[in-house]
Amino acid sequence: MGSVKKDGSCWYYVTELGTDPVTGTRKRKKQRGFKTKREAEVLKGTYFEPSYILFNDHLADWFKTKKNSINIQTAKTYESYLKNRILPKLGHFKLAHLTPKLLQGYVNDLIEDGLANSTIKKACNIIKTSLDFTVDMELLPSNPVKKIQLPQAKKAEITVCEINDVQTFLETAAHHRWYIAFHLAITTGMRRGEILVFAGKILIWKKESCMYGKP
């Protein structure tokens, strides 16, 4: 481990050699006198040849591999995000140009567009996963997404209805086709998906009961 730094007009690298067991201080080795950052990185063993593959092409290759390990619905979600949120803004960039600064600008643009925090985080998670694959394939030295700042989740204000308002609503909706769903939502605290399934089963049961009850 270590780092490459600039001192005046020259570059140098620092190698970490661990901790002195007697004094407890960190041991380091400096090597100076390099004219370029690349020269220092090459001799230190951390240099990566920049990859000029288009992000669009890389995502296509990555998704071919990724979709084999996820379910169909997740794959469809990924495809939707790639098509609508990621490729239009980032697909034309080369991998070597996907810097933390560029990706932070991408996130900031999504925020200004008014997208929900959850949508932004999902898009960035897909990008991060794809670039983890890039690092594994040794096309990038590190994942730039790990250095960006994502928007903080905001707690939505909850409006609580008065009991009189609830009663008025249920009375007004008494003959609505989804009255059962409304009633379940208010009185049970069930989740939306559960309500729709349960209410649908009740409607089917009522319909079949009416059919069987006919003379």
ChimeraX attribute file (.defattr): number of C-alpha atoms within 10 A of each C-alpha:
attribute: neighborCount
match mode: 1-to-1
recipient: residues
	/A:1	9
	/A:2	14
	/A:3	14
	/A:4	18
	/A:5	15
	/A:6	16
	/A:7	10
	/A:8	6
	/A:9	9
	/A:10	14
	/A:11	20
	/A:12	21
	/A:13	20
	/A:14	17
	/A:15	15
	/A:16	13
	/A:17	12
	/A:18	12
	/A:19	12
	/A:20	10
	/A:21	8
	/A:22	6
	/A:23	7
	/A:24	9
	/A:25	10
	/A:26	11
	/A:27	11
	/A:28	12
	/A:29	10
	/A:30	12
	/A:31	14
	/A:32	15
	/A:33	14
	/A:34	18
	/A:35	13
	/A:36	13
	/A:37	16
	/A:38	16
	/A:39	15
	/A:40	25
	/A:41	19
	/A:42	12
	/A:43	12
	/A:44	18
	/A:45	9
	/A:46	15
	/A:47	14
	/A:48	15
	/A:49	13
	/A:50	13
	/A:51	15
	/A:52	12
	/A:53	15
	/A:54	16
	/A:55	23
	/A:56	19
	/A:57	13
	/A:58	17
	/A:59	22
	/A:60	13
	/A:61	12
	/A:62	16
	/A:63	15
	/A:64	10
	/A:65	12
	/A:66	16
	/A:67	15
	/A:68	10
	/A:69	10
	/A:70	12
	/A:71	9
	/A:72	11
	/A:73	9
	/A:74	12
	/A:75	16
	/A:76	13
	/A:77	12
	/A:78	18
	/A:79	15
	/A:80	12
	/A:81	19
	/A:82	21
	/A:83	12
	/A:84	11
	/A:85	17
	/A:86	20
	/A:87	15
	/A:88	11
	/A:89	11
	/A:90	19
	/A:91	17
	/A:92	13
	/A:93	16
	/A:94	17
	/A:95	22
	/A:96	16
	/A:97	16
	/A:98	17
	/A:99	15
	/A:100	16
	/A:101	14
	/A:102	16
	/A:103	20
	/A:104	17
	/A:105	13
	/A:106	16
	/A:107	20
	/A:108	15
	/A:109	13
	/A:110	17
	/A:111	16
	/A:112	8
	/A:113	9
	/A:114	9
	/A:115	11
	/A:116	14
	/A:117	16
	/A:118	12
	/A:119	14
	/A:120	20
	/A:121	16
	/A:122	16
	/A:123	19
	/A:124	22
	/A:125	13
	/A:126	16
	/A:127	21
	/A:128	16
	/A:129	14
	/A:130	21
	/A:131	24
	/A:132	18
	/A:133	19
	/A:134	20
	/A:135	13
	/A:136	12
	/A:137	10
	/A:138	13
	/A:139	18
	/A:140	20
	/A:141	15
	/A:142	14
	/A:143	19
	/A:144	19
	/A:145	22
	/A:146	11
	/A:147	12
	/A:148	15
	/A:149	12
	/A:150	15
	/A:151	13
	/A:152	9
	/A:153	10
	/A:154	8
	/A:155	6
	/A:156	6
	/A:157	6
	/A:158	6
	/A:159	6
	/A:160	7
	/A:161	8
	/A:162	8
	/A:163	9
	/A:164	8
	/A:165	10
	/A:166	14
	/A:167	11
	/A:168	11
	/A:169	13
	/A:170	16
	/A:171	11
	/A:172	11
	/A:173	15
	/A:174	14
	/A:175	10
	/A:176	11
	/A:177	10
	/A:178	14
	/A:179	16
	/A:180	20
	/A:181	20
	/A:182	18
	/A:183	17
	/A:184	18
	/A:185	16
	/A:186	11
	/A:187	8
	/A:188	9
	/A:189	10
	/A:190	14
	/A:191	10
	/A:192	12
	/A:193	9
	/A:194	14
	/A:195	19
	/A:196	18
	/A:197	11
	/A:198	15
	/A:199	19
	/A:200	15
	/A:201	12
	/A:202	14
	/A:203	14
	/A:204	11
	/A:205	12
	/A:206	12
	/A:207	12
	/A:208	11
	/A:209	11
	/A:210	10
	/A:211	10
	/A:212	9
	/A:213	8
	/A:214	6
	/A:215	4
